[in-house]
Amino acid sequence: MSLSKRRAILRQAAAFAGVLQFTKSTSAAQTSRNEGVNRNSSPSQLRITDMRFVLVASNYDYPIIRIDTNQGVYGLGEVRDAGREGTALVLKPHIKGRNPLQIEPILDSLRPFADHQRLGGGYSAVDMALHDIAGKVYNVPAWRLIGSKYRDRIRVYCDTNESRDAKVYAERFKRRKQQGFTFFKMDLGTRMVADRPGAVNDNRVATEKGLGYMCEYIEAVRDAIGWEAPLGVDHFGPLTVNDSIRYARAFEKYNLAWAEDMIQVGHLGPGGDAPKDWRGYKELKESTTTPIATGESLFGLEEGFQELIDHRAVDIIHPDPLTSGAIRETKRIADYASMHGIQTAIHFAGSPVGCMASVHMAATIKDMLAMENHAVDIPWWDDLIGGPSKPIVDRGYITVPDTPGLGVVLNEAVVKEHIRKGGYFEPTPQYDDYILDRFRIGGPYPHLDENGKLVNER
């Protein structure tokens, strides 16, 4: 054999050895990566089998739901504070038997059953539970299912019990600052000055004299926390657009972070219609330098927030994820707002379950200001769950979990100490509506004949 042929054979052998070594190392790397895969679930065969609830008694009751599957993986969710578990449980026939990993198709089918105020709570609870299940199955935190993190901690603001004594009110805010909070919000109801002569008119709206008294509370709090610290104000009473303009102008010199949900009687009528009154909010925003925020009672981007954002009717949107659509929908809303130069703050007054779901979502928002917590003074609130480090709110921040799903497990013993009614995730057969279920999967259309008898015919 010639020297040139021998060299050619040796080169081929060396090349083959290199390929073999690369194959072995690649296989080893794949094996190493696959060690992180959750093999406790077969995703394609996963099916929803049940939905149950526990109602926790608190400052606002917490309706917590659990969605179970045929593979033992479950997801936790929460209906809006002070809402009712039934807004979620009535959705059980529409999701039972479906693969919970089909998050968006399931939520699309539930959207017609959602609405503003507390009626967004059922849809939102299901969204959280589906993301909890999917995160556990894929072994990733819920935030990873919707994007990337912009932050590892969420800045928190909390309400502080009001006092008609301005010095007492200010002292309470000083203690919040000592606890480590850097963002603040105060309730400033017109009722606080209602007992002073000449302060409030027959419509329960402050006169100019009454507004002066209200501003004394803001000034006292400002002196306590500093004039540079972000401070929002809320709960003014039944204000029209013109009333709101007067109030907001009176507050301008205090450099507020925002004035929240000012219009309660707008162009569309009283009460629940007011947050959708984008014309009223646009008029208010353009009439004052006080930043204007609203949105805690609205569900959905197209249904609730889009007109406010498109018309730049507010400076800040303020969704409550337990009404607005929880994780996936609230991110849609916040991302759309960001595209229009509008920041997001999060309203929240529920349990640690809804709190941590909101934290996962808030971590992915680009233009995020702060998130509310309404339970800082409840001593057992943290103990409702295991999972995140305690305290959950630490020096004014919440750390974003990197554990699978929502990263929380209920502390059964503590929850049972605070049940409002019923039991701990007892069966809910009253919501097993077989008629709706058969209709959904393509069975015969059920109807009543002329004698009132149920007939299943197409």
C-alpha positions as MATLAB code, in Angstrom:
seq = 'MSLSKRRAILRQAAAFAGVLQFTKSTSAAQTSRNEGVNRNSSPSQLRITDMRFVLVASNYDYPIIRIDTNQGVYGLGEVRDAGREGTALVLKPHIKGRNPLQIEPILDSLRPFADHQRLGGGYSAVDMALHDIAGKVYNVPAWRLIGSKYRDRIRVYCDTNESRDAKVYAERFKRRKQQGFTFFKMDLGTRMVADRPGAVNDNRVATEKGLGYMCEYIEAVRDAIGWEAPLGVDHFGPLTVNDSIRYARAFEKYNLAWAEDMIQVGHLGPGGDAPKDWRGYKELKESTTTPIATGESLFGLEEGFQELIDHRAVDIIHPDPLTSGAIRETKRIADYASMHGIQTAIHFAGSPVGCMASVHMAATIKDMLAMENHAVDIPWWDDLIGGPSKPIVDRGYITVPDTPGLGVVLNEAVVKEHIRKGGYFEPTPQYDDYILDRFRIGGPYPHLDENGKLVNER';
ca = [
       0.000    0.000    0.000;
       1.347    3.381   -0.938;
       2.148    6.005    1.661;
      -0.520    8.354    0.256;
      -3.262    5.682    0.568;
      -2.232    4.866    4.128;
      -2.468    8.546    5.059;
      -5.935    8.796    3.461;
      -7.185    5.786    5.473;
      -5.813    7.250    8.709;
      -7.535   10.591    8.012;
     -10.885    8.817    7.436;
     -10.493    6.802   10.631;
      -9.739    9.956   12.608;
     -12.757   11.702   11.129;
     -15.014    8.759   12.012;
     -13.685    8.731   15.571;
     -14.466   12.438   15.868;
     -18.023   11.930   14.649;
     -18.461    9.057   17.096;
     -17.162   11.174   19.985;
     -19.442   14.087   18.987;
     -22.441   11.737   18.870;
     -21.608   10.384   22.327;
     -21.176   13.859   23.827;
     -24.381   15.127   22.181;
     -26.307   12.141   23.504;
     -24.895   12.723   26.979;
     -25.861   16.406   26.837;
     -29.397   15.522   25.758;
     -29.663   13.015   28.591;
     -28.464   15.670   31.025;
     -30.986   18.182   29.739;
     -33.828   15.678   29.865;
     -33.188   15.090   33.550;
     -35.067   18.336   34.153;
     -38.194   17.143   32.339;
     -41.211   16.305   34.490;
     -41.952   12.670   33.674;
     -44.822   12.446   36.149;
     -47.313   13.496   33.502;
     -48.136   12.390   29.982;
     -49.133   15.748   28.454;
     -51.086   14.448   25.472;
     -53.251   12.261   27.706;
     -53.858   14.880   30.414;
     -57.536   15.634   31.053;
     -59.497   17.844   33.455;
     -61.641   15.754   35.789;
     -63.057   18.167   38.358;
     -63.212   21.658   39.839;
     -63.658   22.292   43.575;
     -63.335   25.250   45.936;
     -62.575   26.462   49.433;
     -63.811   29.842   50.670;
     -61.371   31.567   53.022;
     -62.792   34.193   55.407;
     -60.731   37.381   55.505;
     -60.973   41.150   55.186;
     -62.349   40.282   51.768;
     -63.256   36.610   51.389;
     -60.986   34.561   49.105;
     -62.742   32.013   46.851;
     -59.926   29.605   45.902;
     -60.577   26.941   43.267;
     -58.729   23.765   42.369;
     -58.814   22.096   38.951;
     -57.988   18.373   39.118;
     -56.730   16.096   36.346;
     -56.618   12.376   35.610;
     -52.870   12.297   36.311;
     -52.847   13.805   39.784;
     -51.546   17.197   38.633;
     -53.795   19.986   39.894;
     -53.915   23.748   39.530;
     -54.942   26.476   41.960;
     -56.766   29.664   41.027;
     -58.718   32.405   42.734;
     -61.942   34.280   42.072;
     -61.867   38.048   42.685;
     -61.861   39.075   46.358;
     -65.367   39.356   47.824;
     -66.657   37.502   44.764;
     -68.262   34.077   44.706;
     -66.857   30.677   43.809;
     -69.911   29.972   41.641;
     -68.612   32.274   38.893;
     -65.839   29.710   38.370;
     -67.722   26.510   39.170;
     -70.384   27.156   36.527;
     -67.580   26.846   33.976;
     -66.757   23.276   35.007;
     -68.968   21.595   32.368;
     -67.180   23.602   29.686;
     -63.692   22.444   30.654;
     -64.217   18.943   32.079;
     -62.633   16.315   29.840;
     -60.407   18.804   28.035;
     -56.614   18.892   28.034;
     -55.624   21.703   30.446;
     -52.489   22.406   28.430;
     -54.690   23.832   25.662;
     -54.793   27.074   27.605;
     -55.793   29.556   24.919;
     -58.469   27.413   23.216;
     -60.060   26.743   26.607;
     -59.998   30.417   27.581;
     -61.420   31.405   24.189;
     -64.393   29.126   24.814;
     -64.958   30.651   28.269;
     -64.728   34.282   27.213;
     -68.474   34.680   26.485;
     -69.140   33.869   30.151;
     -66.900   36.648   31.522;
     -67.834   40.244   32.263;
     -66.747   43.283   34.246;
     -66.708   43.697   38.028;
     -66.715   40.396   39.944;
     -68.074   38.522   36.903;
     -64.549   38.361   35.509;
     -63.537   36.255   38.499;
     -64.466   32.827   37.161;
     -62.548   33.169   33.905;
     -59.586   34.597   35.803;
     -59.532   31.752   38.337;
     -59.505   29.152   35.554;
     -56.669   30.979   33.779;
     -54.501   30.823   36.917;
     -55.213   27.143   37.518;
     -54.403   26.217   33.899;
     -51.062   28.016   34.100;
     -50.345   26.307   37.409;
     -50.983   22.898   35.824;
     -48.984   23.655   32.674;
     -46.033   24.960   34.673;
     -45.976   21.819   36.773;
     -46.205   19.538   33.739;
     -43.463   21.348   31.794;
     -41.396   22.031   34.941;
     -41.273   25.802   34.388;
     -42.584   28.791   36.377;
     -45.852   30.287   35.176;
     -44.142   33.477   33.991;
     -42.096   31.458   31.502;
     -45.323   30.328   29.785;
     -46.144   33.904   28.742;
     -42.752   35.533   28.171;
     -39.543   36.605   29.843;
     -38.951   38.408   33.112;
     -38.269   42.133   33.148;
     -37.684   42.012   36.913;
     -36.963   39.541   39.713;
     -38.944   41.473   42.336;
     -42.304   43.214   42.238;
     -42.621   46.552   43.977;
     -45.595   46.633   46.338;
     -47.856   49.365   47.630;
     -50.528   48.782   50.249;
     -53.579   50.576   51.512;
     -53.391   51.979   55.024;
     -56.369   52.249   57.374;
     -57.617   55.804   57.279;
     -58.175   58.072   60.263;
     -60.059   61.316   60.565;
     -57.163   62.559   62.649;
     -54.545   63.695   60.127;
     -51.697   63.165   62.606;
     -52.776   59.574   63.288;
     -53.155   58.917   59.549;
     -49.678   60.291   58.875;
     -48.186   58.211   61.682;
     -49.587   55.057   60.093;
     -47.839   55.921   56.836;
     -44.620   56.591   58.696;
     -44.802   53.007   60.005;
     -45.290   51.746   56.439;
     -42.090   53.522   55.479;
     -40.317   51.915   58.431;
     -41.550   48.523   57.159;
     -39.612   49.182   53.966;
     -42.373   50.314   51.610;
     -41.353   52.839   48.970;
     -44.714   53.216   47.195;
     -47.864   54.312   49.036;
     -51.595   54.729   48.575;
     -54.201   56.412   50.762;
     -57.981   56.330   50.828;
     -59.364   59.838   50.741;
     -63.123   59.450   50.923;
     -65.257   62.556   51.014;
     -66.920   60.951   54.054;
     -63.790   61.809   56.064;
     -64.820   65.477   56.152;
     -68.596   65.023   55.998;
     -69.092   65.979   59.656;
     -67.423   69.383   59.238;
     -69.723   72.374   58.668;
     -69.887   73.451   55.030;
     -67.558   70.704   53.808;
     -69.971   68.537   51.783;
     -73.004   69.409   49.642;
     -76.288   67.531   49.273;
     -74.784   65.248   46.618;
     -72.133   64.015   49.073;
     -69.449   65.906   47.136;
     -66.859   68.149   48.789;
     -67.215   71.894   48.536;
     -64.137   74.054   48.069;
     -63.942   74.262   51.836;
     -64.211   70.461   52.077;
     -61.489   69.990   49.473;
     -59.239   72.138   51.621;
     -59.835   69.801   54.546;
     -59.122   66.756   52.348;
     -55.863   68.269   51.180;
     -54.772   68.575   54.795;
     -54.685   64.768   54.967;
     -52.532   64.554   51.837;
     -50.139   67.159   53.160;
     -49.769   65.362   56.499;
     -49.024   62.060   54.745;
     -46.618   63.781   52.373;
     -44.691   65.188   55.335;
     -44.513   61.687   56.837;
     -43.296   59.727   53.787;
     -41.517   62.469   51.845;
     -42.676   64.628   48.984;
     -40.697   62.592   46.448;
     -42.256   59.200   47.335;
     -44.956   57.841   44.974;
     -48.387   58.331   46.584;
     -51.718   57.357   45.044;
     -55.182   58.338   46.294;
     -58.491   56.490   46.020;
     -62.138   56.154   47.179;
     -63.496   59.657   46.702;
     -67.214   58.916   46.547;
     -69.926   59.481   43.900;
     -68.149   61.974   41.644;
     -69.204   63.158   38.196;
     -66.673   64.186   35.552;
     -66.845   67.833   36.653;
     -66.533   66.882   40.319;
     -63.500   64.759   39.486;
     -61.864   67.653   37.652;
     -62.291   69.915   40.705;
     -60.796   67.283   43.013;
     -57.871   66.461   40.710;
     -56.956   70.122   40.286;
     -56.988   70.597   44.060;
     -54.502   67.717   44.379;
     -52.041   68.955   41.743;
     -49.557   70.568   44.098;
     -48.992   67.270   45.955;
     -47.289   65.500   43.024;
     -49.421   62.363   43.299;
     -48.552   59.105   41.557;
     -52.196   58.905   40.505;
     -55.805   59.594   41.452;
     -57.722   56.338   41.106;
     -61.241   55.547   39.827;
     -62.421   59.114   40.295;
     -65.485   59.052   38.048;
     -68.292   57.095   39.650;
     -71.151   58.883   37.882;
     -70.109   59.396   34.267;
     -71.616   59.922   30.837;
     -72.778   56.299   30.737;
     -74.590   56.411   34.055;
     -73.828   55.605   37.681;
     -71.764   52.856   39.232;
     -70.336   50.032   37.158;
     -70.622   51.823   33.806;
     -68.301   54.623   34.845;
     -64.951   52.821   34.276;
     -65.905   52.286   30.625;
     -66.594   55.980   30.125;
     -63.446   56.758   28.149;
     -64.835   60.142   27.059;
     -65.278   61.170   30.672;
     -61.816   59.975   31.620;
     -60.249   61.672   28.622;
     -61.896   64.962   29.605;
     -60.639   64.506   33.157;
     -57.106   63.632   32.109;
     -56.865   66.626   29.783;
     -58.100   68.972   32.518;
     -55.456   68.293   35.164;
     -51.792   67.518   35.706;
     -52.695   64.919   38.359;
     -52.106   61.489   36.746;
     -55.334   59.531   36.283;
     -55.699   55.770   36.741;
     -58.612   53.360   36.427;
     -59.424   49.782   35.488;
     -59.800   47.505   38.515;
     -63.400   46.683   37.546;
     -62.789   45.964   33.860;
     -62.454   42.613   32.123;
     -60.503   41.992   28.947;
     -58.609   44.070   26.424;
     -61.283   44.386   23.744;
     -64.176   44.440   26.207;
     -62.791   46.864   28.763;
     -59.405   48.517   28.265;
     -58.914   49.050   24.555;
     -60.954   52.247   24.193;
     -59.299   53.804   27.252;
     -55.899   53.012   25.752;
     -56.668   53.860   22.118;
     -57.994   57.270   23.124;
     -55.229   57.814   25.705;
     -57.944   58.568   28.212;
     -55.814   57.669   31.257;
     -52.194   58.015   32.303;
     -52.081   54.601   33.998;
     -54.164   51.469   33.596;
     -54.949   49.719   36.858;
     -56.307   46.207   36.211;
     -57.054   43.678   38.922;
     -55.904   40.342   37.440;
     -58.675   38.519   39.312;
     -61.192   40.476   37.230;
     -59.272   41.467   34.095;
     -58.428   37.913   32.985;
     -55.552   36.831   35.257;
     -52.210   35.906   33.728;
     -52.545   35.727   29.957;
     -55.207   38.373   29.371;
     -53.761   40.942   31.779;
     -50.398   40.654   30.049;
     -52.163   41.315   26.720;
     -53.727   44.424   28.244;
     -50.455   45.680   29.726;
     -48.480   45.021   26.536;
     -51.083   46.902   24.493;
     -50.926   49.804   26.935;
     -47.141   49.847   26.728;
     -47.339   50.138   22.933;
     -49.344   53.325   23.493;
     -47.012   54.785   26.116;
     -49.265   53.982   29.080;
     -47.914   52.363   32.250;
     -49.519   49.603   34.304;
     -50.154   49.323   38.038;
     -51.814   46.237   39.496;
     -54.770   46.289   41.873;
     -54.930   43.257   44.168;
     -56.739   42.393   47.407;
     -56.878   38.581   47.505;
     -55.088   35.562   48.958;
     -51.480   34.454   48.390;
     -52.710   32.208   45.540;
     -53.981   35.096   43.436;
     -51.094   37.220   44.656;
     -48.407   34.896   43.332;
     -50.273   34.368   40.055;
     -50.315   38.160   39.640;
     -46.617   38.347   40.522;
     -45.744   35.875   37.743;
     -47.688   38.023   35.291;
     -46.315   41.346   36.568;
     -42.737   40.104   36.144;
     -43.252   39.995   32.364;
     -44.740   43.499   32.004;
     -42.410   46.026   30.436;
     -43.867   49.245   31.885;
     -44.833   48.101   35.379;
     -45.180   50.560   38.278;
     -46.271   48.648   41.384;
     -48.726   46.048   42.647;
     -51.140   46.411   45.542;
     -51.291   44.134   48.574;
     -54.277   44.499   50.858;
     -53.219   41.995   53.546;
     -50.024   43.377   55.048;
     -51.696   43.634   58.459;
     -53.255   40.126   58.462;
     -50.898   38.009   60.606;
     -51.853   34.602   59.163;
     -52.011   35.630   55.497;
     -48.517   34.349   54.622;
     -49.242   31.048   56.358;
     -52.089   30.151   53.975;
     -49.487   28.747   51.592;
     -46.118   27.092   51.496;
     -43.644   27.709   48.718;
     -42.357   31.285   48.532;
     -39.970   32.531   51.176;
     -41.620   34.277   54.102;
     -42.628   36.966   54.531;
     -44.101   37.063   51.038;
     -43.957   40.873   51.073;
     -40.452   41.693   52.283;
     -39.386   45.316   52.687;
     -41.919   46.440   50.113;
     -41.150   43.807   47.454;
     -42.250   40.296   46.440;
     -39.692   37.948   44.904;
     -40.807   36.295   41.655;
     -40.773   32.475   42.052;
     -38.770   30.244   39.732;
     -40.484   27.049   40.908;
     -42.912   25.186   38.592;
     -46.383   26.588   38.048;
     -47.459   29.256   40.509;
     -44.948   27.874   42.992;
     -47.444   27.655   45.862;
     -48.993   24.851   47.893;
     -51.887   25.479   50.265;
     -51.224   24.981   53.957;
     -54.264   22.807   54.604;
     -54.261   23.196   58.392;
     -54.165   27.004   58.283;
     -56.740   27.238   55.501;
     -59.137   25.044   57.483;
     -58.867   27.457   60.421;
     -60.278   30.247   58.237;
     -63.003   28.617   56.125;
     -66.060   30.847   55.721;
     -68.486   28.108   54.689;
     -68.476   24.583   53.293;
     -65.439   22.376   53.525;
     -61.961   21.959   52.129;
     -62.322   21.224   48.400;
     -65.404   19.092   48.839;
     -67.032   17.576   45.701;
     -69.219   19.925   43.643;
     -71.603   17.567   41.790;
     -74.223   20.321   41.570;
     -72.061   21.870   38.856;
     -71.706   18.646   36.817;
     -74.089   19.647   34.053;
     -74.144   16.658   31.716;
     -76.411   18.432   29.251;
     -73.882   21.165   28.567;
     -71.093   18.604   28.500;
     -72.814   16.432   25.894;
     -73.646   19.498   23.864;
     -70.023   20.634   23.898;
     -68.570   17.339   22.644;
     -71.011   17.084   19.759;
     -73.802   15.013   21.286;
     -77.491   15.445   20.435;
     -79.109   18.793   21.051;
     -81.205   18.524   24.228;
     -84.622   20.192   24.274;
     -88.036   19.892   25.887;
     -90.995   18.519   23.952;
     -94.498   19.939   24.226;
     -95.077   17.879   27.399;
     -91.956   19.229   29.094;
     -90.018   15.989   28.670;
     -86.289   16.159   27.944;
     -85.496   14.913   24.435;
     -81.969   14.425   23.029;
     -82.516   14.714   19.291;
     -80.772   16.622   16.569;
];
